């Protein structure tokens, strides 16, 4: 699809599904290639999604997480109109996925 190791057809397909169901995308999603990051690629990811037929509007939100450090994540503004809502949802997802009780 593009020259970027991140913006492959497989990535865009999975990102489109994730962003329309969960409403956000992090570097910690299994389909993000190791060493790749969604940070700073909001416009490129949104353009690739639109080209593939996913009409979503994205924005970035920085997340500070105890075990995962600081991540810049993408979120679907149609699902999370407020950045604070996206922050909370992503932080909760990271807690559930990476924190041990």
GROMACS elastic network, one bead per residue, 0.5 to 0.9 nm:
[ bonds ]
;  ai    aj funct       b0    kb
    1     4     6  0.84363   500
    1     7     6  0.68528   500
    1     8     6  0.54708   500
    1     9     6  0.56788   500
    1    12     6  0.89752   500
    1    48     6  0.83867   500
    2     5     6  0.79003   500
    2     6     6  0.86364   500
    2     7     6  0.60657   500
    2     8     6  0.64214   500
    2     9     6  0.84247   500
    2    48     6  0.87488   500
    3     6     6  0.86023   500
    3     7     6  0.76278   500
    3     8     6  0.82012   500
    4     7     6  0.53612   500
    4     8     6  0.71478   500
    5     8     6  0.64538   500
    5    33     6  0.77617   500
    5    36     6  0.76519   500
    6    11     6  0.67713   500
    6    12     6  0.86145   500
    6    32     6  0.70587   500
    6    33     6  0.66392   500
    6    36     6  0.63100   500
    6    37     6  0.77239   500
    6    38     6  0.81047   500
    7    10     6  0.81523   500
    7    11     6  0.59997   500
    7    12     6  0.62243   500
    7    44     6  0.82929   500
    7    45     6  0.71156   500
    7    48     6  0.73738   500
    8    11     6  0.51267   500
    8    12     6  0.61650   500
    8    13     6  0.85524   500
    9    12     6  0.51683   500
    9    13     6  0.60712   500
    9    14     6  0.86255   500
    9    52     6  0.86547   500
   10    13     6  0.51904   500
   10    14     6  0.62494   500
   10    15     6  0.84394   500
   10    31     6  0.82890   500
   11    14     6  0.52572   500
   11    15     6  0.58146   500
   11    16     6  0.83677   500
   11    31     6  0.64605   500
   11    32     6  0.68960   500
   11    33     6  0.85050   500
   12    16     6  0.58800   500
   12    17     6  0.85418   500
   12    45     6  0.77045   500
   12    48     6  0.69451   500
   12    49     6  0.61687   500
   12    52     6  0.75996   500
   13    16     6  0.52775   500
   13    17     6  0.64533   500
   13    18     6  0.87710   500
   13    49     6  0.80315   500
   13    52     6  0.78802   500
   14    17     6  0.51414   500
   14    18     6  0.60961   500
   14    19     6  0.85058   500
   14    31     6  0.71932   500
   15    18     6  0.50360   500
   15    19     6  0.58778   500
   15    20     6  0.84177   500
   15    24     6  0.87345   500
   15    25     6  0.70142   500
   15    31     6  0.82351   500
   15    32     6  0.87641   500
   15    45     6  0.86855   500
   15    49     6  0.80272   500
   16    19     6  0.52711   500
   16    20     6  0.61486   500
   16    21     6  0.85817   500
   16    49     6  0.63835   500
   16    52     6  0.86181   500
   16    53     6  0.88605   500
   16    54     6  0.61682   500
   16    55     6  0.89880   500
   16    56     6  0.83878   500
   17    20     6  0.53793   500
   17    21     6  0.61659   500
   17    22     6  0.82340   500
   17    54     6  0.87353   500
   18    21     6  0.52369   500
   18    22     6  0.53754   500
   18    23     6  0.64817   500
   18    24     6  0.67769   500
   18    25     6  0.69064   500
   19    22     6  0.56363   500
   19    24     6  0.50496   500
   19    25     6  0.63884   500
   19    56     6  0.79543   500
   19    58     6  0.88411   500
   19    74     6  0.85140   500
   19    75     6  0.68813   500
   19    76     6  0.60240   500
   19    79     6  0.87825   500
   20    23     6  0.54443   500
   20    24     6  0.81228   500
   20    54     6  0.84114   500
   20    56     6  0.77088   500
   20    76     6  0.72990   500
   20    78     6  0.88049   500
   20    79     6  0.79025   500
   21    24     6  0.83687   500
   21    79     6  0.87246   500
   22    25     6  0.81327   500
   22    75     6  0.89624   500
   22    76     6  0.87901   500
   22    79     6  0.84635   500
   22    89     6  0.89184   500
   23    74     6  0.85868   500
   23    75     6  0.56488   500
   23    76     6  0.50350   500
   23    77     6  0.79782   500
   23    78     6  0.81576   500
   23    79     6  0.57961   500
   23    80     6  0.71133   500
   23    86     6  0.79540   500
   23    89     6  0.88362   500
   24    58     6  0.87478   500
   24    73     6  0.71735   500
   24    74     6  0.55564   500
   24    76     6  0.59778   500
   24    79     6  0.88474   500
   24    80     6  0.88144   500
   24    86     6  0.73697   500
   24    89     6  0.84136   500
   24    90     6  0.70773   500
   25    28     6  0.81526   500
   25    29     6  0.68944   500
   25    38     6  0.78432   500
   25    73     6  0.58695   500
   25    74     6  0.51368   500
   25    75     6  0.62186   500
   25    76     6  0.86950   500
   25    90     6  0.83950   500
   26    29     6  0.56917   500
   26    32     6  0.80487   500
   26    37     6  0.80177   500
   26    38     6  0.68131   500
   26    39     6  0.85962   500
   26    71     6  0.75256   500
   26    72     6  0.73849   500
   26    74     6  0.65740   500
   26    75     6  0.87797   500
   26    90     6  0.81649   500
   27    30     6  0.81627   500
   27    31     6  0.87461   500
   27    32     6  0.59431   500
   27    33     6  0.83299   500
   27    34     6  0.85134   500
   27    35     6  0.88255   500
   27    36     6  0.72434   500
   27    37     6  0.54764   500
   27    38     6  0.61881   500
   27    39     6  0.82228   500
   27    71     6  0.75680   500
   27    72     6  0.82472   500
   27    73     6  0.72587   500
   28    31     6  0.83903   500
   28    32     6  0.70428   500
   28    68     6  0.88444   500
   28    94     6  0.83421   500
   29    32     6  0.57665   500
   29    33     6  0.89929   500
   30    33     6  0.77273   500
   30    34     6  0.89422   500
   31    34     6  0.87843   500
   32    35     6  0.84925   500
   32    36     6  0.66336   500
   32    37     6  0.75027   500
   32    38     6  0.83233   500
   33    36     6  0.54874   500
   33    37     6  0.81810   500
   34    37     6  0.84126   500
   37    40     6  0.81182   500
   37    41     6  0.80335   500
   37    72     6  0.85026   500
   37    73     6  0.89153   500
   38    41     6  0.53914   500
   38    42     6  0.70115   500
   38    45     6  0.79722   500
   38    72     6  0.72751   500
   38    73     6  0.66216   500
   38    74     6  0.70802   500
   39    42     6  0.70632   500
   39    60     6  0.76031   500
   39    62     6  0.88907   500
   39    71     6  0.76528   500
   39    72     6  0.50735   500
   39    73     6  0.63121   500
   39    74     6  0.76111   500
   40    43     6  0.80038   500
   40    44     6  0.87012   500
   40    60     6  0.81145   500
   40    72     6  0.79646   500
   41    44     6  0.52148   500
   41    45     6  0.59224   500
   41    46     6  0.83684   500
   41    74     6  0.87360   500
   42    45     6  0.53034   500
   42    46     6  0.60372   500
   42    47     6  0.85530   500
   42    58     6  0.64872   500
   42    59     6  0.64407   500
   42    60     6  0.66966   500
   42    73     6  0.88755   500
   42    74     6  0.66242   500
   43    46     6  0.51068   500
   43    47     6  0.60365   500
   43    48     6  0.85507   500
   43    58     6  0.78147   500
   43    59     6  0.85568   500
   44    47     6  0.51444   500
   44    48     6  0.61375   500
   44    49     6  0.85407   500
   45    48     6  0.51383   500
   45    49     6  0.60746   500
   45    50     6  0.85811   500
   45    58     6  0.84691   500
   46    49     6  0.50678   500
   46    50     6  0.61292   500
   46    51     6  0.86012   500
   46    54     6  0.85095   500
   46    55     6  0.82891   500
   46    56     6  0.69437   500
   46    57     6  0.67935   500
   46    58     6  0.63490   500
   47    50     6  0.51030   500
   47    51     6  0.61791   500
   47    52     6  0.86472   500
   48    51     6  0.50752   500
   48    52     6  0.62658   500
   48    53     6  0.87793   500
   48    54     6  0.86229   500
   49    52     6  0.50257   500
   49    53     6  0.63113   500
   49    54     6  0.50479   500
   49    55     6  0.69979   500
   49    56     6  0.75025   500
   50    53     6  0.50422   500
   50    55     6  0.52569   500
   50    56     6  0.71813   500
   51    54     6  0.73580   500
   51    55     6  0.87003   500
   52    55     6  0.87474   500
   56    76     6  0.63544   500
   56    77     6  0.77326   500
   56    78     6  0.72030   500
   57    75     6  0.82429   500
   57    76     6  0.57574   500
   57    77     6  0.57738   500
   57    78     6  0.68473   500
   58    74     6  0.62813   500
   58    75     6  0.54111   500
   58    77     6  0.58072   500
   58    78     6  0.84083   500
   59    73     6  0.83383   500
   59    74     6  0.56228   500
   59    75     6  0.55569   500
   59    76     6  0.67708   500
   59    77     6  0.67257   500
   59    83     6  0.83514   500
   60    72     6  0.64185   500
   60    73     6  0.55286   500
   60    75     6  0.63052   500
   60    83     6  0.83416   500
   61    71     6  0.83042   500
   61    72     6  0.56176   500
   61    73     6  0.53805   500
   61    74     6  0.63747   500
   61    75     6  0.73935   500
   61    83     6  0.66699   500
   61    84     6  0.86518   500
   61    86     6  0.75292   500
   61    87     6  0.66469   500
   62    70     6  0.67949   500
   62    71     6  0.56469   500
   62    73     6  0.61587   500
   62    74     6  0.88294   500
   62    87     6  0.77011   500
   63    69     6  0.79692   500
   63    70     6  0.54752   500
   63    71     6  0.51563   500
   63    72     6  0.60834   500
   63    73     6  0.71436   500
   63    87     6  0.64827   500
   63    90     6  0.77714   500
   63    91     6  0.69606   500
   64    68     6  0.77291   500
   64    69     6  0.56978   500
   64    71     6  0.65487   500
   64    72     6  0.88253   500
   64    91     6  0.80695   500
   65    68     6  0.52613   500
   65    70     6  0.60949   500
   65    71     6  0.78611   500
   65    91     6  0.68900   500
   65    94     6  0.76955   500
   65    95     6  0.81988   500
   66    69     6  0.58717   500
   66    70     6  0.85092   500
   66    95     6  0.88399   500
   67    94     6  0.87565   500
   67    95     6  0.85299   500
   67    98     6  0.73351   500
   67    99     6  0.73319   500
   68    71     6  0.75404   500
   68    94     6  0.78788   500
   68    98     6  0.79991   500
   73    87     6  0.88418   500
   73    90     6  0.82189   500
   74    86     6  0.88780   500
   75    78     6  0.88091   500
   75    79     6  0.81254   500
   75    80     6  0.72124   500
   75    83     6  0.84129   500
   75    86     6  0.65026   500
   75    87     6  0.89289   500
   75    90     6  0.88881   500
   76    79     6  0.55767   500
   76    80     6  0.61447   500
   76    81     6  0.80022   500
   76    86     6  0.83341   500
   77    82     6  0.73397   500
   77    83     6  0.81547   500
   77    86     6  0.84679   500
   78    81     6  0.59481   500
   79    82     6  0.89928   500
   79    86     6  0.84821   500
   80    83     6  0.68394   500
   80    84     6  0.83807   500
   80    85     6  0.58326   500
   80    86     6  0.55286   500
   81    84     6  0.88050   500
   81    85     6  0.74876   500
   81    86     6  0.80900   500
   82    85     6  0.54073   500
   82    86     6  0.67598   500
   82    87     6  0.88587   500
   83    86     6  0.51370   500
   83    87     6  0.61224   500
   83    88     6  0.87055   500
   84    88     6  0.62177   500
   84    89     6  0.86666   500
   85    88     6  0.52609   500
   85    89     6  0.62510   500
   85    90     6  0.86396   500
   86    89     6  0.51702   500
   86    90     6  0.60647   500
   86    91     6  0.83981   500
   87    90     6  0.53274   500
   87    91     6  0.59801   500
   87    92     6  0.85153   500
   88    91     6  0.51144   500
   88    92     6  0.60491   500
   88    93     6  0.85567   500
   89    92     6  0.52034   500
   89    93     6  0.62000   500
   89    94     6  0.87042   500
   90    93     6  0.50168   500
   90    94     6  0.61685   500
   90    95     6  0.85680   500
   91    94     6  0.51285   500
   91    95     6  0.61717   500
   91    96     6  0.86876   500
   92    95     6  0.50006   500
   92    96     6  0.61887   500
   92    97     6  0.85404   500
   93    96     6  0.51632   500
   93    97     6  0.60353   500
   93    98     6  0.84581   500
   94    97     6  0.50785   500
   94    98     6  0.57669   500
   94    99     6  0.74846   500
   95    98     6  0.55199   500
   95    99     6  0.50516   500
   95   100     6  0.83533   500
   96    99     6  0.60143   500
   96   100     6  0.81211   500
   97   100     6  0.84900   500
